[in-house]
Amino acid sequence: MGSRHIVRHAAEARYEPPPHLAAHSNGYGVWNCVDETTPGAVHTGFQVCQLAAGGTVEACVASYEQSVYLLDGEVVLQTTEGAALLRPGDYGLVPVGVAHSWRNESSAPARWALMIGPQPRPQHGGDVNVVPPLPATAPVPVDPRDPRTRRYGHIGDENMDVDKQTQDRLAVSASMRTALLVYSGITVKMMVDSDLGADLTTMFMVKYDPQGVAGPHDHPFEETYLFLEGRAEGTFDGQSYELGPGDVAFAGVGCVHSFRNLGEGRLQWLETQAPQPPKRNSYRFRRDWEYLSARLAEGKETT
């Protein structure tokens, strides 16, 4: 099999109305980073979306799950449960079949990352159906302890700092949702997963310290990375790339990949997975299997 990855640099970004919503939106454009034309992509759709000031996207339902992370500006995500005002660092989940619409009530454009799973199919109208308008309710800001925004959260610099994970600084009571996973100079914080109601995908934040490194490995699921800060060397299928803010990379099932921080400061990216990882054996590190091969070879030499 050939390449199972793709790299999209920020300079390539082109925002165009999606065909299935072009007649049902105003000022809406998407940069389609991962879709069915991407080598190795079967489960993943990934877009960076942009909505002009005063822009709207009419109410619709989709046969896929959507995870949202706000990059710039402000936007209102309206569902049947109410309206959430999303600001940079806010994230949320739109489950399968939930009617939703978008509107930008601010004076500046808004931009967000959109993870979609399973992958939309153009031959089925993008797996989206427009529905009657939703009542425009007053938007409320994201608050993890407010039941009205129970499918939303916020992540900021302090949420990725190990020294600031004290009880008085946590947005919600201490749990796996607020805990950090720290290893090998790498910090990981989960955002969207089954705890938030997702069934098909995950979304989380990854930070590398200057010494952070992840050796060659692969997974039984697909991953997408949107780089937010710093410079990284990413190696996919044996090909190395320098990646920086706004760049997007995708690794399909079986794509051996690795990362290291190229700078003296922190490196940070948004990461998604589809489908959700299994409970065990979600990583396959080359070093472990090379070690086993060496031990087996030692045994043959002594027999």
C-alpha positions, 0 to 999 in steps of 0.5 A: 500500500502507498501513502496513508497520510497527507499534510496541508500547509496553512498557505494552501487554505482556501475557504469555499461554501460546501456544495450541500449548504451553499444555498442555505448559508451566507458568508460561510466557507470551509477549508476541506482538509481531510475527506474521502479523497485523502489517502488512507482516510475512511472514517475522518472528515476534517475542516477549518470553517469560517463564518463572516460577520453577520453570516449564517448557516441554516438549521440542518441535521447530519448523520455524523458526529461533529466536534468543534474548537473555536480558533478566532472570533465569536460564533453562536451554535444554536441547537434544540437545547439552546444557544451557546456563544463560542469564543476562542478556546471553547469546544463542543459536540454536536451529536448525530441527528441533532438539529443545529444552526450557526450565526455570527452576531459579531462584527468580525469573522469567526473561524473554527476547527470541525472534526466529522465522523463518520466521513461525509459522502458527497454522493449522499448530499454530504449526509446533511439534511436542511430542516425548518428554522430553529427558534433563535434563543439568547446565547449563553457563554460556555460554562462546564457547570451550566447544564445549558452548555453540558456538551461544551467546554473550554481549554486555555493555557492554564489547563495545559500547565501541570503546576496549575492543576489545583482544586481551586483553579479547576473549572469542574470538580477533579476527574478524568475530564480535568486530569492531565496525562503527562509523559516524555515531555508531552502533556495531553488533555482530553476535550471531547470523548464519551464522557461528553457524549461522543460515540464515534470520535475524540478531540484533545489538546497536545503540548510538547515541551522543548524536549518532548518527543514521540517515537515511531508508532501507529494506531488502529484508528485515524488521527488528524492534527491541527498545529497551533503553536511552535514548530514540529518535525512530523514524520509520516510513512518515512517522510519528514515535514516541518509543521507550524501554526495553521498546518494540518496533518493526517495519519491513517490506520497503519501510518507509522508516525513520530513527532519532535519539538523543533523549538525552544518553546512549547509546541501545541496542536489540536488532535482528533481520532476516528473511530474512538480508540479501543480500551487496549492496544491503541498504540503500536510502538516500533521500538517494542517490536524491534526489541522483541525481534532482537530477543528472539534472534538472541534465542536462536543464536544460543540454540 
